[in-house]
Amino acid sequence: MRILVVEDDALLGDAIQAGLTQAGDAVDWVRDGVQADHALASEPYAAVVLDLGLPRLSGLDVLQRLRQRKSTIPVLILTARDTVEDRIGGLDQGADDYLVKPFDMGELAARLRALIRRANGHVNPLLQVGGVELDPAGHCVRYQGETVELASREFTVLQALMLNVGRVLSRAQLEDKLYAWGQEVESNTVEVHVHHLRRKLYPGLIETIRGVGYLIPRDKAA
C-alpha cells in the first residue's frame, strides 16, 4: 500500500520510511506541513503517518484541511506530545489513531494495517476470497491451505483487489499503490503482476474489465 509519512526529524523520518518499505509498502516522505498538504491534495494514499510539530504548517492544520476536503484517508498521528488534551485535540480534528514517541516500528506498522483494513470495511485481519487467504501482518498468501510465494508487488496488487472486492480498480489506481515518488513505473507492470497472480493462484480469481481495469467479483468472496 502507498503511505505518506510527514515527519520533520530526518533520522526518524528515514527510519519510518525504511521500516515501512521493508514491510512492503510504497512510502512517500515529506518534512513540512505545506508539502504534506500538497501531497494529500494530489495523491491517493492508503494512510498517513502525521507528526504534529511541523514547520510551515502544523500537523493539526494539515489534518483539518484534509478533512475539510471530505477525505477519508486514515490518519495516524505520531507525536512527542503525550498529554490527554493533545490526544483529544488530534482525535477531535479527525485523526483515526495516535502513537506517542518513542514507539516500536512493529506497532506502527500494525496500527497502519488495522486502519487501512477498517477504512475498506474489513474487520477480520485476514482477507479471504474464493479460497485465497491473505495475511497483511505476516505478508503471506495461502490458497486452499497451501502457502503461495508472491513477489512484493504481486502481494500489493492482490491486497488492493481483495480490499476492494466488487470494485474495479484501474491500472493507474493500482500503479499508485505500487510506486512511491521517484520510482520508475514500467508501462505493463500491472498486467504482468495480474498475469503472475492468475498463474500462481487460479485464472478466474481476477477479471479484466476491458478498457477499465481489474476486479475480484463479489461472487468470489468467501
N, C-alpha and C positions, 0 to 999 in steps of 0.2 A: 504494500500500500504506500501511497505517497504522503509524507508527513512534512509539515512546516515546523521548524524549530526556530523560536525567537528568543535569543539569548545574547546579551552583550559581553558576557565574560568569555574570552577567547578559549581558554582551556576547557571550561565546562561545555561550551557550545560544540567544540571539536569532539569532545568525549561523547556527548549525546549523539551527534551525527554519526560517529564511528560505530557506536553501540547499536543504534537502530539500523544502520546499513548492514552491519554484520548479521542482524536478525532477519534481513531480507527486505527491508523497506527502502523505498527511494526517498531520500531526505534532502530538502532544501533548508539552508540555514541563513537567517538574516540577523543583524546585530542592533537594529533600532526599530522604534515603533513606526516610523514613516515607511520604511522598507516593508515591514510586516503588513501594514495597511494596504500598500500597493499590491503585494503578492496575493493577499487574501481576496482582493477585489478582482483579480485576473486569473487565478489558477485554481483548479479543483482539487482540494486536499481532502484526504480521508480524516485527518485530525490535525490539531495544532498543539504544540507544547509552547506555552507563553509565559515568559518571565514578566514580572510586574514593573521592576525598576529599570526601565529602558530610557535611553536618550531620545530626544526629539519628540517623542510621543509616548505616554505611559502605556503600560500593558492594559490597564483598565480602560483607557481611551480606545485602544485598538479593539478590545473586546466589545465595547459599546458600539463602535462604528460597524463592526461585523454583524452584530445582532440588529442594528438599525437597517441593514441591507437585507434583513429577513433570512440570513444564512443560518443553517442548522449544523454547520461543521462542528464536531465535538471539540471542545477546548479544555485542555488540562493546564491549569495554572501551576507554574513552577517558581517558587519564590523563597527568599530567606525570611519573609515576614510571617511569623507564626502565631500572631495573636488571633483570638477568636474573631475580633472585629474585622481584621483583614480577610479572613476566610469567608465570613458572611458577606463582606462587600464584593468579593470576587464572584461568589455564587449568585448573589442578587443581580449582578451585571450580566449573568448568562453563562458563566463557566459551568462545566459539567463535572469537573473533579479538581482536586487540589493536592499538591505534593510539596512538602516543605524541604528545603535544602538543609543539610546534605541528605541524599537519598540513594537508594540502591537502584542500579540500572535495570535489574531484572524486574523490580516493582514498577518502574516507569513503563517498561515495555508491556507488562501485564495489564496495567491500567489502560494503556492505549488500545490494546486488543479488545478489552471489555467495552470501551467507549465506542469503538468502530462497530463492534458486534451489535450493541444496543441501538446505535444510530441506524442500523439497517434492519432493525426489527427482529433480531435473533437473541433469544435468552440462553439457549444451550451453548456452552463453549465449543462444542463440536458441530461442524456444519455437515449435514448428511443429505445427500441427493442421489437417488437411483442406485443404491449400493455403494456409492462413494462416500467416504468419511474423511473430512479434512480437519486436522487439529492445528489451529493457528499457534498455540503455545508451543507445541512440540515440533512445529514446522514439518509435519509428516502427513502423508495421504495413504489411505487404505482402500482397496476395492475388494469387496466380498471377503473382508477379513485379512487380505494379504497386503503387505506394505508395497507401495509403488514408489520408485525413486523418481523424483522430479527435479529438474533444474530450478534455480531460484525464481526466475521469471515465469516459468511454466506454473509454478506454485502460485505466484501472484495473479496471473490470468485466471486460473481456476478459482482462487479465492474470491476474486471480484465477481465472477459469474455466479458462484454459489451464494454470495451475499445478495445477489440481485436476481434470484430465480423468477422467471416470467417476465423479466425486463430486458429489452435489447440494449446492449452496450456497443457503441460504435468503435471502430478501430482507433479513432482519436481518443475516445474516453479510456480505452484500455492502455494506449500508449502513455497517457497522462499518469496512470497508476504505476507504470513501469520505470519511468525515467525522471531523474532529478535534473535541475539546471546543469547545462554544460555537457550532459551525456548525449552522445550521438545516437539518433533514432534511425535504425535501419528501415528501409521502405517496406519490407514484407515481414517484419519481426512478429507481428501479431498472428498473421496467417501461419507462420512456421510453428509458433507455440501452440496454436489451436490444433494443427496437424499432429504434433507430438502428443498432445493430451488425448486426442481421439485414438491414437495408436496405443498409448500406454494404458488407457482405461477402456473405453469402448466407443465405437464410431458414433452411436446415436445420442451420446450424452450432450454434446454441444451442437446446436443447429446454426446454420448460416442463413441469415435473412439478407438475401441478395440486395446490394446497394445500401444496406442499412447497418448491419453489424452481426453480432453473435448473441445467442442466449441459451440458457438451460430452461426448457419449458416447465411450467408448473406441474404438469402431469408426471414429471420425473422426480418430483420432490418426495422424500421419504415421509 
